[in-house]
Amino acid sequence: MSAAHEPIRLLISGARGRMGERLEILARQDANFRVVAAIDRDDPPRDAPLDLAPPDVIIDFSSDEGAARAAALASRFQAALLVGTTALSPRTHQTLDALAAQVPVLLAANTSLGVAVLNHLAVQAAKALGPEYSIDLIEHHHALKTDAPSGTALRLAESLRAHAGVPLPPERIHAVRAGDIVGEHTVQFAGPGERITITHAATSRDLFVRGALRAAAWLKGKTPGRYAIEQTLGLES
């Protein structure tokens, strides 16, 4: 295999979590990737082999502490970093902002490509419909999910505020925790005589893994800076 086609060296942070386990399995099945390390917060230090095969990209699905550890590794090895962990502390956000001056950093509350399209469509719809239409965000997740609203819902709300000028107050964001729902997000527009809904429903967590792998491949070789999942699809708000 020529150097131009060598697989992307991948380090997985949070490897024993639900997402991390699936990420390792699917990455090892993908000829475009070579998993050089799969770590978790309770693992003893074992960075020495990485000096021989340093990662090109690090993907983190772990915790606030784990994301900070992943950022330190990204700085050490000058690797691109994709963080799919939500509910990060202000301190970790500051760490990622500083890291972005060194390497490409993508922080994604949701790595589903479909959710990226949902976000894009919602912003375009809000711009087109205008203030006569009220907007609500409704999200459903499994009963064991602790954060509410979800990171994805908060990201959608932030995007609508920033790119469509929608003053979306917290009371217009509705969270439902029930059963074993993987994840569902709806943006509802209600206006005179009509209602428009745009919904994304996840049926398997593997879709988040596939989106993360695609984004990681896109992120490799980018210049230092902060990136969004929508950019991996060429979408602009």
N, C-alpha and C positions, 0 to 999 in steps of 0.2 A: 504494500500500500504506500503510495507516495506521500510526501510530507503534506502536500496540499489537501490530501483526503484522510489524514489521520483523524481518528475519533476524538471528540471533545472530552478532555479529562474532567470528570465531574466529582465533586465532593458533596455528599449529602449530609446535611445537619438536621438532627431530629430523626434519625434512621429507625428508631423503635416506636415512633408514633404511627397512627393509622395512615397518614399521608406518606410519611417517610418510608414505611415498609413497602407500600405500593410503588413509590418512586424508585426505590432500589430495584425492585423486580422488573418494572417496565424499562428502566434505563439499561439494565443488563441484557434485555432482549433486543435493544435497539443498537444496530451496528454503528450509528452515528455517535455513540457515547461509550466511554470507558470509565467505569466507577473506580476511582483511585482510593476513595475512603468513604465510609459510612459511619458517622459518629452520633453519639447521643450524650446527654448531659451527665449521665452516670458513668460513661466510659473513661477508663484511665487514659492519660495522655499517650498518644502514639503518633506523633507528628513526624517522626524521623523518616519513614518511608516517603513522605510527601516531598522531601527535599530531592529525591530522585525522580519523582513524577508529580510535580506540583500541579494543582488543579487549574484549569482554564476558567471554570465557572463553579461557583458554590450555590447550591439551592438550599434554603432553610425553611423547614416547616417544623417549628419547635415551640419556643417560648420566648419571652422577653430576654431572659438570660441567655438562651441559646442563640438568639439573633445577634446579641452583642458579641458572643464568642465567634459566630460566623463572620461578623464584621472584622474582628481582629485577625482571623485567618485570611480573609480577603485582602487586608492591608499587608499582611506578611508576605503573601504569595503573589500580590498584585493580580488577583483573580477577579473576574466579574462576579457580582453578587445579586441573586434574586431572593428576596425575602417574601414568603407567602404567609408568614406569621402575623396574626392580628393582635390588637390590644397591646401595642408596644408603648413603653413608657416615654415621656418627653426626653429623658436622657438618651434612650436608644435612638429615638428619632434624630437627636443632635449628632449622635455618633455616625448615623448613616449619612446625614448631610455633610459631615466632615469627610467621610470616606469617599463620597462622590467627587471630591476634588482629585482623588487618586485613580479611581477605577469606575467603570460603569455600574450603577446601582439601580435595580428595578424593585420597587416596593409595590406588591400587588395584594390588595385585600382579597382578591379572587382571581385565580389563574385560569378560569374558564374563558375560552375565546368567545363563547356565546354571550357571556356577561359583558365582555368588552363591547360587543356589538349592541347589546341592550343599552349600555351607557351612552353610546354614540347616538342611537336612535332616540333615546329619551331627551337628550339635549336638543337635537334637531326638532323634535316635536314641540318642545317647550318654546323654542324660538319662533316656530311657525304659528302656534296657537295663540300665544300672547297671554296677557294677564286675566282675560275673561275666563280662563280655564283653571280650576283649582287642581292641585297636584297632591296625590298621596302616594307614599311608598309602603307597600305591604310585603313583609318577608316571613316565610315559614321555615322552621328548622326543627330538628329532632328534639325531644324533650330533655336530653342531657346537655344540650348546648348552653353554656353559662352566660355568654355575653349577649346582650340584647339592648338596642338593635344590633344586627350583625355588622361586621366590618364592611361588608359589601354594601349594605343599605346606607351606611354612613358615607361611604365613598360615592355612591350615586347621588346622595343629597349634596355633598360637597361639589360634585361636578355640575349639578344643576344650578347651584348658587354661583359658581365661578364662571361658567361658560354660557349660561342662559339668563342670568340675573334673577333667578327665582328665589324669593325670600321664604325658603322652606323651613318653617319652625319645627322643633322636635315633636310636637303633638301630631304632625302630619306623617310621622314615621311609625308604623305599626308592626310589632313583633309578635309572632305566634310560635309557641314551643309545644310541639305535640308529636307523639308517636316516634317513628323512625325516619321522618322526612329528611332526605339528604340536603335539600336546599331549594327554595323557590323565591324568586323576587319579582314583584309586579310594580310597575309604575302606572298609575291611573290618572287620566286627565278627564275631568268632568266639567262640561260647559253647557250652554243653553241647548237643551234638546238632545244631547248626545254624551256618550261616555266612551273613551278610548283607553284600552289597556294594552300594555306591552309586558309580556311575561317570559321569564326564563325559568325552566324547571330542570334541575339536575336529577338524573336517575342513577348515576354511579359516580363515586369519588374518583374513578380513573380519569374522568374528563379533566379534572383539575391537574392531575399528573401529566397528562398529555399536553395540556396548555402550558404547564411549567417547562416541560422539555422543549417545546417549540420556542418558547420565549428565551430559554437559556441558550439555544443555538443561535437565535437572533442577537442576543446580547454579547456573545463572544466577539471580541475585536472592536467593539464600539469604543468611542472616545470616552474619557471620564465624564460623569454627569449623572443626573437623575432622569430616569425613564419611566414611562407608564405602559401598562399592558396593551393599551389601545395602539400604541406606536408599533408594536410588533405586527399588527395587521394593516398598518398604513392608514389608520383612522385619525382624523383630526376633528376636534370638537368645533 
